[in-house]
Amino acid sequence: MSVQEDGAARPEPDVLRRHDSLYGDAEKVSNNKRHGAGGSWARTLQLAFQSIGVVYGDVGTSPLYVYSSTFPNGIKHPDDLVGVLSLILYTLILIPMVKYVFIVLYANDNGDGGTFALYSLISRHAKIRMIPNDQTEDANVSNYSIEAPSSQLRRAEWVKQKLESSNAAKIALFTITILGTSMVMGDGTLTPAISVLSAVNGIREKAPNLTQSQVVWISVAILFVLFSMQRFGTDKVGYTFAPVISVWFLLIAGIGMYNLTVHEITILRAFNPKYIVDYFRRNGKEAWVSLGGVVLCITGTEAMFADLGHFNIRAIQLSFTCVLFPSVALCYMGQAAYLRKFPENVGDTFYRSIPEMCELMGGLYYAMCSATVLAGVRGGDHGGDHREPGDAVGGVRHPVQALSLGCFPRVEVVHTSNKYEGQVYIPEVNFLIGAASVAVTLAFQTTANIGNAYGICVVTVFSITTHLMTVVMLLIWKVRLPFIAAFYAAFGLAEFLYLSSILSKFAEGGYLPFCFSLVLMALMATWHYVHVKRYWYELDRVVPAAETTALLARRDVRRVPGVGLLYSELVQGIPPVFPRLVDKIPSVHAVFVFMSIKHLPVPRVAPAERFIFRRVVGADACAGHRLFRCVARYGYTDQLEGAKEFAAFLLDRLKVFVHEESVFACSRGDNDDDDAMRRAQAMAEEEKRVIDAEAERGVVYLMGEANVTAAAGSSVMKRIVVNYVYTFLRKNLREGHKALSVPKDQLLKVGITYEI
């Protein structure tokens, strides 16, 4: 079934669907292979090396603060160190290695990972998206890679039906997705604070007169520089961090081996999980509370999945198992061995455990401090879902992906690199995250307090990934139930224990990410709610084809020179703002395009497949009207082009459409009628010349300035959400034409009111 121009549903034969429906065609994109999706072992090794500087900034610097966060009140029993070390080792093995490296990485979406990738993967196999622009044709397109459930495994089909028929399930999946987004953006404020503050603390070893307040202000200065640099792009700096972080791992591994050999080699008995049981028996509730510090050893683990797009699975597996895990494990073991002899230094374990010979060689000590600061800054620059080395702070990218769900307004996205497509800078979001990070540093002052808040973000994202992965296993992978149950039970239980422990410190800083996430989720949910209602409002009021023809036939309506692009969310039909435009300004441009920008549940769309065109009225009857509908398809990681480049590309593809349309028209007729073929080709060439000529006269961008209000009789809550919260967001965030980089002298706004 499809929707006609007048909004009525009707069955549609193949020919009409090919020429008049944008729904199915708007979903058809090719399956582009990503950089790093395969290749030789030499290429894999190169990617593995590069990933060291991109992925492991957070987890690699966690030895700076884990023991101090786990033992905030000091070490009460010598064997507690063995139990905590055992917890750290098995936490590193269970969640980053087993869960992510060997399971979750395989749930990538055409090479991309992260919360949005999992949600988009599920949404391609079941219609769970809230915006009503998904059609049955979606499941038939090649690059969606949808495999119908086999007759032997009816479970996948049952799960699909349950998801599609249950509004509660759709809302639940959407909610945990935006919760994950909120938590990652919260992570983007906490990661720079805790990483830089921990790194700068090392200066106090050589400058004991330096107060904690001065350390905080030095950290604030570094954070200010870090966030200010984002606008310039840091692609070269990002690749520089690969050798820096590699040197960091060599240093901490070497120091760990030294401390292990010199102080107490018997600490290796921590590989026996029996000491975990003993630790809990001995300390009871205090051991459970200390899990909130232990979990900080795996901060940044989600980055292995989120940053998969420009690497490959083998590269991440190699860099983790051969570099990250042995280096960090040796560092933790060395610190534990050192603390067995000097338990009073647990508050500053990392710097105190640097061997005395390094301190005697002052240059080497300061080199270690410099490496620590650089690694800490890299960790601070890596707080989330990066696409490339040196990308903007991780939380900055998530609004771009949230836009594809219709739960975030269009924002200006500045490309900071011509070489790397994923490096972006969003001024408003970068400012807000930077200001929040500085505020957190000034308010909490110490890594222990920040760690209480940081751990909640980390474990919540882990738990969301576990739940989405369970759906992927049921619906897409179709693996056996025992394996799914084992996966959910093992990782769900472990993450529940860590989360419950961290929540015990709710009043000591743990409230921060919850408050941040609740506010952000409320704003995103408000925007999404009104966005969906507005879409339905326009869909229910599409202008019938007959009315469009009548508008153009009016004696007072003139065709003016140039190309007009009228933006609308609708992927089919004439939006209700068009008659209002003609009533207020009785003129239509010589070439007029109803433009829709649609985000598909795929990572990216090839530029050659960006646009789909159709004529608004039949070419045979009204070809001279030159009214077209166009859908520009983008993946959730694609970035919008500038207005000039977009218009040039669109008009080029429009001419290709006109040519292909004439070829198709000839193929439907009598192939022996040479005169008819020549006439069709001549008409196409003439129309292309007209398009070129009108493009030279200028392109005008027309946008509906919709004032959305709650309809009469709406509830108090709806009136508050629509009339106040949504209106506040719309007026105070960047307007649509600025987000699309539309020049002011080429912009025309049309005011209209929607009562939803």
RONU-104194 format. One line per 5 residues: number of its first residue (from 1); their letters; for each residue x, y, z negated of C-alpha. Coordinates in steps of 0.5 Angstrom, whole numbers, always signed. Layout:
REM RONU-104194
NUM = A = X Y Z ~ ...
This chain:
REM RONU-104194
1 = MSVQE = +0 +0 +0 ~ +2 +7 +1 ~ -1 +14 +0 ~ -3 +18 +6 ~ -1 +26 +6
6 = DGAAR = -8 +27 +3 ~ -7 +23 -3 ~ -11 +17 -1 ~ -9 +10 -1 ~ -9 +5 +5
11 = PEPDV = -6 -1 +8 ~ +0 +1 +12 ~ +2 -3 +18 ~ +10 -4 +20 ~ +10 +2 +25
16 = LRRHD = +7 +7 +21 ~ +11 +5 +15 ~ +17 +6 +19 ~ +15 +13 +21 ~ +11 +16 +16
21 = SLYGD = +12 +13 +9 ~ +18 +15 +5 ~ +17 +11 -1 ~ +21 +5 +1 ~ +26 +8 +6
26 = AEKVS = +28 +13 +0 ~ +30 +7 -4 ~ +34 +4 +2 ~ +42 +5 +1 ~ +48 +1 +2
31 = NNKRH = +52 -3 -3 ~ +58 +1 -3 ~ +64 -2 -6 ~ +68 +2 -11 ~ +75 +3 -12
36 = GAGGS = +78 -2 -16 ~ +73 -7 -15 ~ +78 -12 -12 ~ +84 -13 -9 ~ +91 -15 -10
41 = WARTL = +94 -17 -17 ~ +99 -11 -15 ~ +93 -6 -15 ~ +90 -10 -21 ~ +97 -8 -25
46 = QLAFQ = +97 -1 -23 ~ +90 +0 -25 ~ +91 -4 -31 ~ +97 +1 -33 ~ +92 +7 -31
51 = SIGVV = +87 +5 -35 ~ +92 +5 -41 ~ +92 +13 -41 ~ +84 +13 -40 ~ +80 +8 -44
56 = YGDVG = +84 +7 -50 ~ +85 +14 -53 ~ +80 +13 -59 ~ +82 +5 -61 ~ +89 +6 -60
61 = TSPLY = +89 +12 -65 ~ +85 +9 -70 ~ +91 +6 -74 ~ +91 +14 -76 ~ +85 +13 -81
66 = VYSST = +82 +6 -82 ~ +86 +4 -88 ~ +85 +11 -91 ~ +77 +11 -90 ~ +77 +4 -92
71 = FPNGI = +80 +5 -99 ~ +78 +12 -101 ~ +79 +11 -108 ~ +85 +7 -108 ~ +87 -1 -107
76 = KHPDD = +85 -4 -114 ~ +87 -11 -112 ~ +93 -13 -108 ~ +90 -19 -104 ~ +84 -14 -102
81 = LVGVL = +89 -12 -97 ~ +89 -19 -94 ~ +82 -19 -94 ~ +81 -12 -90 ~ +87 -14 -85
86 = SLILY = +83 -20 -84 ~ +77 -16 -83 ~ +80 -12 -78 ~ +83 -17 -74 ~ +77 -21 -73
91 = TLILI = +73 -15 -72 ~ +78 -13 -66 ~ +77 -20 -63 ~ +70 -21 -64 ~ +67 -14 -61
96 = PMVKY = +72 -11 -56 ~ +75 -18 -54 ~ +70 -23 -54 ~ +63 -18 -53 ~ +66 -13 -48
101 = VFIVL = +72 -16 -45 ~ +69 -23 -43 ~ +62 -22 -43 ~ +59 -14 -42 ~ +64 -12 -37
106 = YANDN = +61 -17 -32 ~ +54 -14 -33 ~ +56 -8 -29 ~ +52 -4 -24 ~ +56 -5 -17
111 = GDGGT = +62 -3 -21 ~ +59 +2 -26 ~ +58 +1 -33 ~ +55 +4 -39 ~ +48 +5 -42
116 = FALYS = +45 +8 -36 ~ +48 +3 -32 ~ +45 -3 -36 ~ +38 +1 -36 ~ +39 +2 -28
121 = LISRH = +40 -5 -27 ~ +34 -7 -31 ~ +30 -2 -28 ~ +31 -5 -21 ~ +29 -12 -23
126 = AKIRM = +23 -9 -27 ~ +19 -3 -26 ~ +20 +0 -32 ~ +22 +7 -30 ~ +16 +12 -33
131 = IPNDQ = +17 +17 -27 ~ +12 +14 -21 ~ +16 +14 -15 ~ +18 +7 -15 ~ +15 +2 -10
136 = TEDAN = +14 -5 -8 ~ +19 -4 -3 ~ +25 -3 -8 ~ +25 -10 -9 ~ +27 -12 -2
141 = VSNYS = +32 -7 +0 ~ +39 -10 +1 ~ +44 -6 -4 ~ +39 -7 -10 ~ +42 -14 -10
146 = IEAPS = +35 -17 -13 ~ +35 -24 -13 ~ +28 -27 -14 ~ +27 -32 -20 ~ +28 -39 -18
151 = SQLRR = +22 -44 -19 ~ +26 -48 -25 ~ +27 -41 -29 ~ +20 -38 -30 ~ +22 -35 -36
156 = AEWVK = +25 -29 -32 ~ +19 -28 -28 ~ +15 -28 -35 ~ +20 -23 -38 ~ +19 -18 -31
161 = QKLES = +11 -19 -32 ~ +11 -17 -39 ~ +16 -11 -38 ~ +12 -8 -33 ~ +5 -9 -36
166 = SNAAK = +7 -7 -43 ~ +8 +1 -44 ~ +11 -1 -51 ~ +16 -4 -48 ~ +18 +1 -42
171 = IALFT = +18 +6 -48 ~ +22 +2 -52 ~ +27 +1 -47 ~ +27 +9 -45 ~ +28 +11 -52
176 = ITILG = +34 +6 -54 ~ +37 +9 -47 ~ +36 +16 -49 ~ +38 +14 -56 ~ +45 +12 -54
181 = TSMVM = +46 +18 -50 ~ +45 +22 -56 ~ +49 +18 -60 ~ +55 +18 -55 ~ +54 +26 -54
186 = GDGTL = +55 +26 -62 ~ +61 +22 -61 ~ +63 +27 -56 ~ +63 +32 -62 ~ +66 +27 -67
191 = TPAIS = +72 +24 -63 ~ +76 +30 -62 ~ +75 +33 -69 ~ +77 +26 -72 ~ +83 +24 -67
196 = VLSAV = +86 +31 -67 ~ +85 +32 -75 ~ +89 +26 -76 ~ +94 +27 -71 ~ +96 +34 -74
201 = NGIRE = +96 +31 -81 ~ +103 +28 -80 ~ +106 +35 -80 ~ +105 +35 -87 ~ +110 +30 -88
206 = KAPNL = +116 +35 -86 ~ +112 +41 -89 ~ +109 +39 -96 ~ +107 +46 -97 ~ +102 +46 -91
211 = TQSQV = +95 +46 -95 ~ +89 +42 -92 ~ +86 +48 -90 ~ +92 +50 -86 ~ +92 +43 -83
216 = VWISV = +84 +44 -81 ~ +86 +51 -78 ~ +91 +48 -73 ~ +86 +43 -71 ~ +81 +48 -70
221 = AILFV = +86 +52 -65 ~ +88 +45 -61 ~ +80 +44 -61 ~ +79 +51 -58 ~ +85 +50 -53
226 = LFSMQ = +82 +43 -51 ~ +75 +45 -49 ~ +78 +51 -46 ~ +82 +47 -41 ~ +76 +43 -39
231 = RFGTD = +74 +48 -34 ~ +81 +48 -30 ~ +81 +40 -29 ~ +86 +35 -32 ~ +87 +30 -27
236 = KVGYT = +94 +30 -27 ~ +95 +31 -34 ~ +90 +25 -35 ~ +95 +20 -31 ~ +101 +23 -35
241 = FAPVI = +97 +20 -41 ~ +98 +13 -38 ~ +106 +13 -40 ~ +104 +17 -46 ~ +99 +12 -49
246 = SVWFL = +104 +7 -47 ~ +110 +10 -51 ~ +105 +11 -56 ~ +103 +3 -56 ~ +110 +1 -56
251 = LIAGI = +112 +6 -62 ~ +106 +3 -66 ~ +108 -4 -65 ~ +115 -3 -66 ~ +114 +0 -73
256 = GMYNL = +109 -5 -74 ~ +114 -11 -73 ~ +119 -7 -77 ~ +114 -6 -83 ~ +112 -13 -82
261 = TVHEI = +119 -16 -83 ~ +122 -12 -88 ~ +116 -11 -93 ~ +112 -18 -93 ~ +112 -23 -87
266 = TILRA = +107 -27 -91 ~ +101 -22 -90 ~ +100 -26 -83 ~ +96 -31 -87 ~ +90 -26 -86
271 = FNPKY = +89 -30 -80 ~ +86 -35 -84 ~ +78 -32 -85 ~ +78 -35 -92 ~ +81 -28 -94
276 = IVDYF = +75 -25 -92 ~ +70 -29 -96 ~ +75 -28 -102 ~ +75 -21 -101 ~ +67 -20 -101
281 = RRNGK = +67 -25 -107 ~ +72 -21 -111 ~ +69 -14 -109 ~ +62 -15 -108 ~ +58 -9 -106
286 = EAWVS = +64 -5 -106 ~ +67 -10 -100 ~ +60 -9 -96 ~ +61 -1 -97 ~ +68 -1 -94
291 = LGGVV = +66 -4 -88 ~ +64 +3 -86 ~ +72 +4 -86 ~ +74 -2 -82 ~ +69 -1 -76
296 = LCITG = +73 +5 -75 ~ +78 +0 -72 ~ +74 -1 -66 ~ +72 +6 -64 ~ +72 +8 -57
301 = TEAMF = +71 +0 -55 ~ +65 +2 -51 ~ +69 +6 -46 ~ +72 +0 -43 ~ +65 -1 -41
306 = ADLGH = +63 +6 -39 ~ +70 +7 -35 ~ +70 +1 -31 ~ +68 +5 -25 ~ +75 +7 -23
311 = FNIRA = +78 +0 -25 ~ +76 -7 -25 ~ +75 -12 -30 ~ +81 -16 -29 ~ +85 -9 -30
316 = IQLSF = +81 -8 -37 ~ +82 -15 -39 ~ +90 -15 -38 ~ +91 -8 -41 ~ +87 -10 -47
321 = TCVLF = +89 -17 -48 ~ +97 -16 -46 ~ +98 -8 -49 ~ +92 -6 -53 ~ +91 -12 -58
326 = PSVAL = +98 -14 -59 ~ +100 -7 -61 ~ +94 -5 -65 ~ +94 -11 -69 ~ +102 -11 -70
331 = CYMGQ = +101 -4 -73 ~ +95 -6 -78 ~ +99 -12 -80 ~ +105 -7 -81 ~ +101 -2 -85
336 = AAYLR = +98 -8 -89 ~ +105 -10 -91 ~ +108 -3 -93 ~ +102 -2 -97 ~ +103 -9 -101
341 = KFPEN = +109 -5 -104 ~ +107 +2 -104 ~ +99 +2 -105 ~ +99 +9 -108 ~ +100 +11 -100
346 = VGDTF = +94 +9 -98 ~ +91 +16 -97 ~ +97 +17 -91 ~ +99 +10 -89 ~ +101 +12 -82
351 = YRSIP = +106 +17 -83 ~ +108 +14 -90 ~ +110 +7 -86 ~ +114 +10 -81 ~ +121 +7 -83
356 = EMCEL = +126 +11 -87 ~ +131 +11 -81 ~ +126 +15 -77 ~ +126 +20 -82 ~ +133 +20 -83
361 = MGGLY = +134 +21 -75 ~ +129 +28 -76 ~ +129 +28 -68 ~ +126 +21 -68 ~ +121 +23 -73
366 = YAMCS = +118 +29 -70 ~ +118 +25 -63 ~ +114 +20 -67 ~ +109 +26 -69 ~ +109 +29 -62
371 = ATVLA = +107 +22 -59 ~ +102 +22 -65 ~ +99 +29 -63 ~ +99 +27 -56 ~ +95 +21 -57
376 = GVRGG = +90 +24 -62 ~ +89 +30 -57 ~ +88 +24 -51 ~ +83 +21 -56 ~ +80 +27 -57
381 = DHGGD = +79 +28 -50 ~ +76 +22 -49 ~ +70 +22 -53 ~ +65 +18 -49 ~ +63 +16 -42
386 = HREPG = +69 +18 -37 ~ +69 +17 -30 ~ +77 +19 -29 ~ +83 +20 -33 ~ +82 +27 -36
391 = DAVGG = +75 +28 -35 ~ +71 +33 -39 ~ +69 +31 -46 ~ +65 +24 -45 ~ +59 +27 -48
396 = VRHPV = +59 +32 -42 ~ +58 +27 -37 ~ +51 +24 -40 ~ +47 +30 -38 ~ +48 +29 -31
401 = QALSL = +46 +22 -32 ~ +40 +24 -36 ~ +38 +28 -30 ~ +36 +22 -26 ~ +31 +19 -32
406 = GCFPR = +28 +26 -31 ~ +29 +28 -39 ~ +34 +33 -38 ~ +34 +40 -34 ~ +38 +41 -28
411 = VEVVH = +45 +44 -30 ~ +51 +47 -26 ~ +56 +42 -25 ~ +63 +44 -23 ~ +68 +39 -20
416 = TSNKY = +74 +40 -23 ~ +78 +36 -18 ~ +78 +35 -10 ~ +81 +28 -11 ~ +77 +25 -16
421 = EGQVY = +69 +25 -15 ~ +68 +24 -22 ~ +71 +30 -26 ~ +66 +35 -28 ~ +65 +41 -32
426 = IPEVN = +58 +43 -35 ~ +59 +50 -38 ~ +53 +50 -43 ~ +54 +43 -45 ~ +62 +44 -46
431 = FLIGA = +61 +50 -50 ~ +56 +47 -55 ~ +60 +40 -56 ~ +66 +44 -57 ~ +63 +49 -62
436 = ASVAV = +60 +43 -65 ~ +66 +39 -66 ~ +70 +46 -69 ~ +64 +46 -74 ~ +65 +39 -76
441 = TLAFQ = +72 +40 -77 ~ +71 +46 -81 ~ +65 +43 -85 ~ +68 +36 -87 ~ +76 +38 -87
446 = TTANI = +78 +31 -88 ~ +78 +25 -84 ~ +74 +20 -89 ~ +68 +25 -89 ~ +68 +25 -81
451 = GNAYG = +69 +18 -81 ~ +62 +17 -85 ~ +59 +20 -79 ~ +63 +17 -73 ~ +62 +10 -75
456 = ICVVT = +54 +11 -74 ~ +55 +13 -67 ~ +60 +8 -66 ~ +56 +2 -68 ~ +49 +5 -66
461 = VFSIT = +52 +5 -59 ~ +54 -2 -60 ~ +47 -5 -62 ~ +44 -1 -56 ~ +49 -5 -51
466 = THLMT = +47 -12 -55 ~ +40 -11 -54 ~ +40 -8 -47 ~ +45 -14 -45 ~ +40 -19 -48
471 = VVMLL = +35 -16 -43 ~ +40 -17 -38 ~ +41 -24 -39 ~ +34 -26 -40 ~ +32 -22 -33
476 = IWKVR = +38 -22 -29 ~ +43 -27 -31 ~ +38 -32 -32 ~ +42 -36 -37 ~ +40 -41 -42
481 = LPFIA = +36 -39 -48 ~ +42 -42 -53 ~ +47 -38 -50 ~ +42 -32 -51 ~ +40 -33 -58
486 = AFYAA = +48 -34 -60 ~ +50 -28 -57 ~ +44 -24 -60 ~ +45 -27 -67 ~ +53 -27 -67
491 = FGLAE = +53 -20 -65 ~ +47 -17 -67 ~ +48 -20 -74 ~ +55 -17 -74 ~ +53 -10 -72
496 = FLYLS = +47 -10 -77 ~ +52 -11 -83 ~ +57 -5 -80 ~ +51 -1 -79 ~ +48 -2 -86
501 = SILSK = +55 -1 -89 ~ +55 +6 -86 ~ +48 +8 -88 ~ +50 +7 -95 ~ +54 +13 -94
506 = FAEGG = +48 +17 -91 ~ +49 +23 -96 ~ +57 +23 -95 ~ +56 +25 -88 ~ +52 +20 -84
511 = YLPFC = +46 +24 -84 ~ +50 +28 -78 ~ +49 +24 -72 ~ +42 +22 -74 ~ +40 +29 -75
516 = FSLVL = +44 +31 -68 ~ +41 +25 -65 ~ +34 +26 -67 ~ +34 +34 -65 ~ +37 +32 -58
521 = MALMA = +32 +26 -57 ~ +26 +30 -59 ~ +29 +35 -53 ~ +30 +30 -48 ~ +23 +27 -50
526 = TWHYV = +20 +33 -49 ~ +23 +35 -42 ~ +21 +28 -40 ~ +14 +28 -42 ~ +12 +34 -39
531 = HVKRY = +17 +32 -32 ~ +12 +26 -32 ~ +6 +30 -33 ~ +8 +35 -28 ~ +10 +30 -23
536 = WYELD = +3 +27 -23 ~ -1 +33 -23 ~ +3 +35 -16 ~ +2 +28 -14 ~ -6 +28 -15
541 = RVVPA = -6 +35 -11 ~ -2 +33 -5 ~ -5 +38 +1 ~ -8 +34 +6 ~ -5 +33 +13
546 = AETTA = -12 +37 +16 ~ -11 +43 +11 ~ -4 +43 +13 ~ -6 +44 +20 ~ -11 +49 +19
551 = LLARR = -6 +53 +15 ~ -1 +53 +21 ~ -7 +55 +25 ~ -9 +61 +22 ~ -9 +67 +26
556 = DVRRV = -5 +71 +20 ~ +0 +66 +19 ~ +6 +68 +23 ~ +13 +63 +25 ~ +19 +67 +23
561 = PGVGL = +26 +66 +25 ~ +30 +62 +21 ~ +30 +55 +17 ~ +26 +54 +10 ~ +27 +49 +5
566 = LYSEL = +22 +48 +0 ~ +24 +44 -6 ~ +19 +39 -9 ~ +20 +33 -14 ~ +15 +29 -9
571 = VQGIP = +18 +24 -5 ~ +11 +24 +0 ~ +6 +29 +1 ~ +5 +37 +1 ~ +6 +40 -6
576 = PVFPR = +1 +44 -8 ~ +5 +50 -8 ~ +5 +51 +0 ~ -2 +53 +1 ~ +0 +59 -5
581 = LVDKI = +6 +61 -1 ~ +2 +61 +5 ~ -3 +65 +2 ~ +2 +70 -1 ~ +6 +71 +5
586 = PSVHA = +3 +69 +11 ~ +9 +66 +15 ~ +12 +60 +15 ~ +20 +59 +18 ~ +21 +56 +25
591 = VFVFM = +24 +50 +22 ~ +21 +48 +15 ~ +23 +42 +11 ~ +19 +40 +5 ~ +25 +38 +1
596 = SIKHL = +26 +33 -5 ~ +32 +31 -9 ~ +31 +24 -12 ~ +36 +20 -16 ~ +36 +12 -15
601 = PVPRV = +37 +7 -20 ~ +44 +6 -17 ~ +51 +9 -18 ~ +52 +12 -12 ~ +49 +13 -5
606 = APAER = +53 +13 +1 ~ +53 +20 +5 ~ +51 +17 +11 ~ +45 +15 +8 ~ +43 +21 +4
611 = FIFRR = +37 +24 +8 ~ +31 +21 +10 ~ +26 +25 +15 ~ +19 +25 +17 ~ +15 +29 +21
616 = VVGAD = +9 +32 +17 ~ +4 +32 +23 ~ +5 +27 +28 ~ +10 +29 +33 ~ +5 +27 +39
621 = ACAGH = +0 +33 +37 ~ +4 +38 +34 ~ +11 +37 +35 ~ +12 +45 +36 ~ +10 +46 +29
626 = RLFRC = +17 +43 +27 ~ +15 +41 +20 ~ +19 +36 +16 ~ +19 +32 +10 ~ +26 +30 +7
631 = VARYG = +28 +26 +1 ~ +36 +27 -1 ~ +38 +21 -5 ~ +43 +21 -10 ~ +46 +15 -15
636 = YTDQL = +46 +17 -22 ~ +54 +18 -22 ~ +53 +22 -15 ~ +54 +30 -16 ~ +50 +35 -12
641 = EGAKE = +54 +39 -6 ~ +54 +46 -6 ~ +48 +50 -2 ~ +52 +51 +4 ~ +55 +44 +5
646 = FAAFL = +48 +41 +3 ~ +45 +45 +8 ~ +50 +44 +14 ~ +50 +37 +12 ~ +42 +37 +12
651 = LDRLK = +41 +40 +19 ~ +46 +35 +22 ~ +42 +29 +20 ~ +36 +33 +22 ~ +38 +33 +29
656 = VFVHE = +40 +26 +29 ~ +33 +24 +26 ~ +30 +28 +32 ~ +35 +24 +37 ~ +33 +17 +34
661 = ESVFA = +26 +19 +34 ~ +26 +20 +41 ~ +30 +14 +43 ~ +24 +10 +38 ~ +19 +13 +42
666 = CSRGD = +22 +11 +49 ~ +23 +4 +46 ~ +15 +4 +45 ~ +13 +6 +51 ~ +14 +3 +58
671 = NDDDD = +22 +2 +59 ~ +21 +3 +67 ~ +18 +10 +66 ~ +24 +14 +67 ~ +21 +20 +68
676 = AMRRA = +18 +19 +61 ~ +24 +18 +58 ~ +28 +24 +61 ~ +22 +28 +58 ~ +23 +25 +51
681 = QAMAE = +30 +26 +51 ~ +30 +33 +54 ~ +25 +35 +49 ~ +29 +32 +43 ~ +35 +36 +46
686 = EEKRV = +31 +43 +46 ~ +29 +41 +39 ~ +36 +40 +37 ~ +38 +47 +40 ~ +32 +50 +37
691 = IDAEA = +35 +48 +30 ~ +42 +50 +31 ~ +39 +57 +33 ~ +35 +58 +27 ~ +40 +55 +23
696 = ERGVV = +44 +61 +26 ~ +39 +66 +24 ~ +39 +64 +16 ~ +37 +59 +11 ~ +32 +61 +6
701 = YLMGE = +31 +56 +0 ~ +24 +57 -3 ~ +23 +54 -10 ~ +16 +53 -14 ~ +17 +57 -21
706 = ANVTA = +12 +53 -24 ~ +9 +56 -31 ~ +7 +49 -34 ~ +1 +50 -40 ~ -3 +45 -44
711 = AAGSS = -10 +44 -41 ~ -16 +47 -45 ~ -18 +42 -50 ~ -11 +39 -51 ~ -9 +37 -58
716 = VMKRI = -5 +41 -63 ~ +2 +37 -62 ~ +1 +37 -54 ~ +0 +45 -54 ~ +6 +45 -59
721 = VVNYV = +10 +41 -54 ~ +8 +44 -48 ~ +7 +51 -49 ~ +13 +52 -54 ~ +18 +47 -54
726 = YTFLR = +18 +46 -46 ~ +17 +53 -45 ~ +23 +55 -49 ~ +28 +50 -46 ~ +26 +52 -39
731 = KNLRE = +27 +59 -40 ~ +33 +59 -44 ~ +37 +53 -40 ~ +40 +54 -33 ~ +35 +55 -28
736 = GHKAL = +34 +50 -22 ~ +37 +55 -16 ~ +43 +56 -21 ~ +44 +49 -22 ~ +43 +48 -14
741 = SVPKD = +48 +54 -13 ~ +43 +57 -9 ~ +45 +64 -7 ~ +41 +69 -9 ~ +40 +73 -3
746 = QLLKV = +37 +66 +0 ~ +32 +65 -5 ~ +25 +66 -5 ~ +21 +64 -12 ~ +14 +62 -11
751 = GITYE = +10 +63 -18 ~ +4 +57 -20 ~ +1 +55 -26 ~ +0 +48 -28 ~ -5 +46 -33
756 = I = -3 +39 -35
